[in-house]
Amino acid sequence: MEKVAPPAPVLQQSYARALPELSVPWRADAPPRPEIVWLNEPLAAELGFDAAWLRGEDGLALLTGQIDGTTAQAYAGHQFGSPNPQLGDGRAVLLGDLVDTRGRHRDLHLKGSGRTPFARGGDGKAPLGPMLREAVLGEWLHATGVPTSRALAVLSTGEQIAPRQGVTAEPGALLVRVAASHLRVGTFEYATWHLDEEVRRRLVEFTIRRHHPSADGPLGLLEAVTRTQAELVARWMLLGFVHGVMNTDNMALSGQGIDYGPCAVLDVHRRDAVFSSIDRGARYAYGKQPGIALWNLSRFAETLLPLLDEADPNVAVEQATAVLEQYEGWYQQAWTRQMARKLGISGDVEGVSALGQELLVLLEEQQVDHTGFFRALGEGRAAELVAGDSFAQWARRWEARRSATPAEMACVNPLYIPRNVRLEAALRSAHLGDLGPVRELLAAVSAPFTRRAGLEHLEGPGDGGENFLTFCGT
């Protein structure tokens, strides 16, 4: 008997129903010759989709946005510190939302789908390379335990689009992104700058229901968002991840990472690492990310002030400030807890923060590969990478506290990461029609802790990674 695929989940339009002021109905452009380049079958199953159905006619209509009810979302933001009163989904649409097989609310969002009323120039299309980049980064972060948006699929459109860099046209592509939601700090900024208090209160209520149901009102929401951001950025820092463009419109209130455009991962550990071609002032350098997160949270707090205490603005400021002042402590707790895991220290973690910070200074002084060192530490090879009496003394103190076995440490410290030059080489191959290297890299970073034969070339940094630049193509 032929197997019958289960019915596809029905997408809802919860956001547009609850907050029609923050989106406009909009349909994606119909691509001329859409073809699935990569389908995330495990994620599809989580969402309740049958992979064969997604590859069929109805599935392709969904993945290309040729369905009813789609919307373009409005938001604002501070970009590189300067306010922009209207940004929004300039080349993207929200397909809808669903509850997945584990009871989690998820958004489906389509990028590269043509101009919308929020477009700020260009054709609204996206090239294949940046769409694949976001897929690779999302799968790696997810596999390492970082809360993140992910790609359900990348599709080619059959178009050649105007180049973002260089002089040759690029193959057009679509990214179908899955996120807990697309509510951002910039969403609240838009509501504050353009809409009335009643809408802002509905936005607070919707955000609490969606992401932080135990939060008590606007102040509780600020605390919940601050805690989740402290946890997220601490995890980024210990992985050596550099987001590259931490504008307020790229900070999701769910606590997930989102919008992986000019992002990269450290090779040599250095606090001033910048890989984004548009971050000319190094505002979003690796070592500045914790402070930038707090800056963004302060902008979020400002949008909530009129809702905290209508009678006395000073009281509202005091309440918000009291929450924000706890960010550093929450960040340090999260960082120390995760550093202890990377170092294989369990139980009492007192002193781990100092031990970890001392280690990072040594890594930077000796220009040691961030990911390679932590992997080597668990495998007993760290002395091959770091020399001198200072490290020998550090290693003795670390060894006295270590409780994890090498195998346990290998389950925390990744071996495979999206190395800058490796990823860029794979994306160039995809541009030329060879998807093999991208598929290989996706397979590696989706199971980043387990060494596999034939992938030795993906273990190290390669040449040229320190001078690498990424471009904002997503």
PEKA-V997624 format. One record per residue. N is the residue number from 1. RES is the residue in three letters. PHI is phi in degrees with one decimal (* if undefined). OMEGA is omega as a letter, one per 30 degrees, with the letter a starting at -180 (none if undefined). Layout:
n res phi omega
N RES PHI OMEGA
N RES PHI OMEGA
This chain:
n res phi omega
1 MET * a
2 GLU -68.4 l
3 LYS -69.9 l
4 VAL -98.9 a
5 ALA -68.3 l
6 PRO -64.5 l
7 PRO -62.4 l
8 ALA -71.6 l
9 PRO -58.6 l
10 VAL -91.7 l
11 LEU -76.4 l
12 GLN -101.3 l
13 GLN -123.1 a
14 SER -61.1 a
15 TYR -66.5 a
16 ALA -65.2 l
17 ARG -68.7 a
18 ALA -76.7 a
19 LEU -138.1 a
20 PRO -61.5 l
21 GLU -70.5 a
22 LEU -109.4 l
23 SER -160.2 l
24 VAL -129.8 l
25 PRO -60.2 a
26 TRP -158.9 a
27 ARG -109.8 l
28 ALA -67.2 l
29 ASP -61.2 l
30 ALA -81.5 l
31 PRO -69.9 a
32 PRO -67.9 a
33 ARG -141.9 a
34 PRO -70.6 l
35 GLU -148.5 l
36 ILE -71.4 l
37 VAL -86.5 a
38 TRP -151.0 l
39 LEU -120.5 a
40 ASN -84.9 a
41 GLU -63.4 l
42 PRO -61.5 l
43 LEU -68.1 l
44 ALA -57.0 l
45 ALA -63.8 l
46 GLU -58.5 a
47 LEU -79.4 a
48 GLY 96.2 l
49 PHE -95.7 l
50 ASP -83.3 a
51 ALA -61.0 l
52 ALA -64.5 l
53 TRP -64.2 l
54 LEU -62.1 l
55 ARG -82.1 l
56 GLY -85.1 a
57 GLU -61.6 a
58 ASP -67.9 l
59 GLY -64.9 l
60 LEU -65.8 l
61 ALA -62.9 l
62 LEU -63.9 a
63 LEU -67.1 l
64 THR -103.4 l
65 GLY 79.1 a
66 GLN -91.8 a
67 ILE -136.3 l
68 ASP -82.4 l
69 GLY 92.6 a
70 THR -72.6 a
71 THR -138.8 l
72 ALA -107.2 a
73 GLN -90.8 l
74 ALA -96.3 l
75 TYR -160.1 l
76 ALA -117.7 l
77 GLY 164.0 l
78 HIS -97.2 a
79 GLN -110.2 a
80 PHE 52.1 l
81 GLY 89.6 a
82 SER -106.6 a
83 PRO -72.3 l
84 ASN -124.6 a
85 PRO -70.5 l
86 GLN -146.7 l
87 LEU -117.2 l
88 GLY 82.7 a
89 ASP -74.6 a
90 GLY -73.8 l
91 ARG -144.0 a
92 ALA -153.0 l
93 VAL -136.7 l
94 LEU -86.1 a
95 LEU -71.5 a
96 GLY 149.2 a
97 ASP -137.3 l
98 LEU -151.2 l
99 VAL -104.0 a
100 ASP -79.9 a
101 THR -68.3 l
102 ARG -104.3 l
103 GLY 82.4 a
104 ARG -97.5 l
105 HIS -79.3 a
106 ARG -135.6 l
107 ASP -94.2 l
108 LEU -113.3 a
109 HIS -134.9 a
110 LEU -115.3 a
111 LYS -110.9 l
112 GLY 84.7 a
113 SER -98.2 l
114 GLY 104.6 a
115 ARG -65.8 l
116 THR -124.9 l
117 PRO -60.4 l
118 PHE -97.0 a
119 ALA -64.1 a
120 ARG -122.3 a
121 GLY 104.2 l
122 GLY 80.0 a
123 ASP -97.6 a
124 GLY 76.5 a
125 LYS -101.4 a
126 ALA -129.5 l
127 PRO -82.0 a
128 LEU -63.2 a
129 GLY -56.0 l
130 PRO -62.8 l
131 MET -67.5 l
132 LEU -69.0 l
133 ARG -57.4 a
134 GLU -63.3 l
135 ALA -62.7 a
136 VAL -63.5 a
137 LEU -62.6 a
138 GLY -63.2 a
139 GLU -67.8 l
140 TRP -66.3 l
141 LEU -60.4 l
142 HIS -60.3 a
143 ALA -66.3 l
144 THR -90.7 l
145 GLY 91.9 a
146 VAL -88.9 l
147 PRO -60.1 a
148 THR -157.6 l
149 SER -69.6 a
150 ARG -140.4 l
151 ALA -94.6 l
152 LEU -82.5 a
153 ALA -160.0 l
154 VAL -122.0 a
155 LEU -124.1 l
156 SER -86.1 a
157 THR -105.0 a
158 GLY 83.3 l
159 GLU -105.9 l
160 GLN -111.2 a
161 ILE -112.8 a
162 ALA -58.6 a
163 PRO -69.8 l
164 ARG -86.0 l
165 GLN -131.5 l
166 GLY 76.0 a
167 VAL -123.9 a
168 THR -99.6 l
169 ALA -64.9 a
170 GLU -120.3 l
171 PRO -66.2 l
172 GLY -76.8 a
173 ALA -151.7 l
174 LEU -124.0 l
175 LEU -117.8 l
176 VAL -97.8 a
177 ARG -102.9 l
178 VAL -114.6 a
179 ALA -143.0 l
180 ALA -59.5 l
181 SER -170.7 l
182 HIS -114.8 l
183 LEU -72.1 a
184 ARG -129.4 l
185 VAL -55.6 l
186 GLY -62.7 l
187 THR -64.0 l
188 PHE -68.7 l
189 GLU -64.3 l
190 TYR -61.8 a
191 ALA -62.6 l
192 THR -69.6 a
193 TRP -82.0 a
194 HIS -126.5 a
195 LEU -121.4 a
196 ASP -87.6 a
197 GLU -63.1 a
198 GLU -61.8 l
199 VAL -66.0 a
200 ARG -63.3 l
201 ARG -68.4 l
202 ARG -64.6 l
203 LEU -64.2 l
204 VAL -59.7 a
205 GLU -62.2 l
206 PHE -64.1 a
207 THR -64.6 l
208 ILE -63.2 l
209 ARG -60.2 a
210 ARG -74.1 a
211 HIS -122.8 a
212 HIS -135.0 a
213 PRO -62.6 l
214 SER -86.6 a
215 ALA -69.9 a
216 ASP -103.0 l
217 GLY 71.5 a
218 PRO -59.1 a
219 LEU -68.2 l
220 GLY -63.8 l
221 LEU -64.9 l
222 LEU -58.6 l
223 GLU -63.8 a
224 ALA -63.8 l
225 VAL -65.9 l
226 THR -63.1 l
227 ARG -61.6 a
228 THR -68.1 l
229 GLN -69.3 l
230 ALA -60.5 l
231 GLU -66.0 a
232 LEU -61.7 a
233 VAL -68.5 l
234 ALA -59.8 l
235 ARG -66.4 l
236 TRP -56.1 a
237 MET -62.4 a
238 LEU -74.8 l
239 LEU -86.3 a
240 GLY 77.8 a
241 PHE -86.0 l
242 VAL -119.4 a
243 HIS -64.2 l
244 GLY 95.5 a
245 VAL -150.9 a
246 MET -83.8 l
247 ASN -68.6 a
248 THR -67.1 l
249 ASP -75.8 l
250 ASN -108.6 l
251 MET -107.7 a
252 ALA -83.5 a
253 LEU -74.8 l
254 SER -73.6 a
255 GLY 93.2 l
256 GLN -88.3 l
257 GLY -74.0 a
258 ILE -154.7 l
259 ASP 63.5 a
260 TYR -95.7 l
261 GLY -92.2 a
262 PRO -82.5 a
263 CYS -103.7 a
264 ALA -160.3 l
265 VAL -130.9 a
266 LEU -57.5 l
267 ASP -94.5 l
268 VAL -62.5 l
269 HIS -74.6 l
270 ARG -154.1 a
271 ARG -67.6 a
272 ASP -93.2 a
273 ALA -64.3 l
274 VAL -132.9 a
275 PHE -119.7 a
276 SER -94.1 a
277 SER -66.9 a
278 ILE -95.6 a
279 ASP -95.9 a
280 ARG -69.0 l
281 GLY -95.4 l
282 ALA 57.7 l
283 ARG -60.2 a
284 TYR -109.3 l
285 ALA -58.3 a
286 TYR -47.8 a
287 GLY -71.8 a
288 LYS -91.2 a
289 GLN -61.0 l
290 PRO -61.0 l
291 GLY -67.8 l
292 ILE -66.1 l
293 ALA -58.9 l
294 LEU -65.6 l
295 TRP -59.5 l
296 ASN -62.9 l
297 LEU -64.1 l
298 SER -66.0 l
299 ARG -67.2 l
300 PHE -63.1 l
301 ALA -59.8 l
302 GLU -60.3 l
303 THR -70.0 a
304 LEU -92.8 a
305 LEU -54.1 a
306 PRO -64.6 a
307 LEU -94.1 a
308 LEU -82.2 l
309 ASP -153.2 a
310 GLU -68.1 a
311 ALA -77.1 a
312 ASP -136.8 l
313 PRO -58.8 a
314 ASN -65.9 l
315 VAL -63.9 l
316 ALA -59.9 l
317 VAL -62.8 l
318 GLU -62.4 a
319 GLN -64.9 a
320 ALA -64.8 l
321 THR -61.6 l
322 ALA -61.6 l
323 VAL -71.8 a
324 LEU -62.9 l
325 GLU -66.9 l
326 GLN -88.2 a
327 TYR -56.5 a
328 GLU -59.3 l
329 GLY -65.2 l
330 TRP -64.3 l
331 TYR -63.2 a
332 GLN -62.6 l
333 GLN -62.1 a
334 ALA -64.8 a
335 TRP -62.7 a
336 THR -65.4 l
337 ARG -61.4 a
338 GLN -72.8 l
339 MET -63.5 l
340 ALA -59.3 l
341 ARG -65.8 l
342 LYS -64.2 a
343 LEU -86.8 l
344 GLY 75.2 a
345 ILE -108.2 l
346 SER -119.2 a
347 GLY 76.2 a
348 ASP -66.9 a
349 VAL -100.9 l
350 GLU -59.3 a
351 GLY 88.5 a
352 VAL -66.8 a
353 SER -59.6 l
354 ALA -65.2 l
355 LEU -62.0 a
356 GLY -67.8 a
357 GLN -64.2 l
358 GLU -61.9 l
359 LEU -61.6 a
360 LEU -63.6 l
361 VAL -63.5 l
362 LEU -62.8 a
363 LEU -61.9 a
364 GLU -70.5 a
365 GLU -60.5 a
366 GLN -100.9 l
367 GLN 53.0 a
368 VAL -97.9 l
369 ASP -63.9 a
370 HIS -61.7 a
371 THR -66.7 a
372 GLY -60.5 a
373 PHE -64.7 a
374 PHE -63.7 l
375 ARG -66.5 l
376 ALA -64.6 l
377 LEU -59.4 l
378 GLY -68.6 a
379 GLU -92.8 l
380 GLY 77.5 a
381 ARG -114.7 a
382 ALA -62.6 a
383 ALA -65.2 l
384 GLU -72.3 a
385 LEU -105.4 a
386 VAL -124.9 a
387 ALA -116.7 l
388 GLY 98.3 a
389 ASP -65.5 a
390 SER -60.5 l
391 PHE -71.0 l
392 ALA -59.6 l
393 GLN -65.4 l
394 TRP -61.2 a
395 ALA -63.6 l
396 ARG -66.1 l
397 ARG -66.1 l
398 TRP -65.3 a
399 GLU -61.1 a
400 ALA -67.4 a
401 ARG -106.6 a
402 ARG -65.1 l
403 SER -123.5 a
404 ALA -83.1 l
405 THR -80.1 l
406 PRO -54.8 a
407 ALA -64.6 l
408 GLU -67.6 l
409 MET -68.2 l
410 ALA -67.4 l
411 CYS -82.7 a
412 VAL -113.5 a
413 ASN -101.9 a
414 PRO -67.9 l
415 LEU -95.5 a
416 TYR -104.9 l
417 ILE -133.7 l
418 PRO -75.4 l
419 ARG -53.5 a
420 ASN -55.1 a
421 VAL -73.2 l
422 ARG -66.4 a
423 LEU -65.5 a
424 GLU -64.0 l
425 ALA -64.1 l
426 ALA -65.2 l
427 LEU -68.9 l
428 ARG -63.9 l
429 SER -62.8 l
430 ALA -63.0 l
431 HIS -57.6 a
432 LEU -88.7 l
433 GLY 104.4 a
434 ASP -105.9 a
435 LEU -89.4 a
436 GLY -56.5 a
437 PRO -62.1 l
438 VAL -66.9 l
439 ARG -62.9 l
440 GLU -62.6 a
441 LEU -66.4 l
442 LEU -59.0 l
443 ALA -63.2 a
444 ALA -67.6 a
445 VAL -76.4 l
446 SER -76.4 l
447 ALA -135.4 a
448 PRO -78.2 a
449 PHE -96.7 a
450 THR -104.5 l
451 ARG -69.7 a
452 ARG -130.6 l
453 ALA -62.5 l
454 GLY 91.2 a
455 LEU -113.4 a
456 GLU -58.4 a
457 HIS -69.4 l
458 LEU -97.8 a
459 GLU -80.6 a
460 GLY -101.6 a
461 PRO -76.1 a
462 GLY 76.9 a
463 ASP -98.0 l
464 GLY 92.8 a
465 GLY -67.2 a
466 GLU -72.7 l
467 ASN -101.9 a
468 PHE -75.7 l
469 LEU -127.0 l
470 THR -108.6 a
471 PHE -123.9 a
472 CYS -84.1 a
473 GLY -108.1 a
474 THR -101.7 none
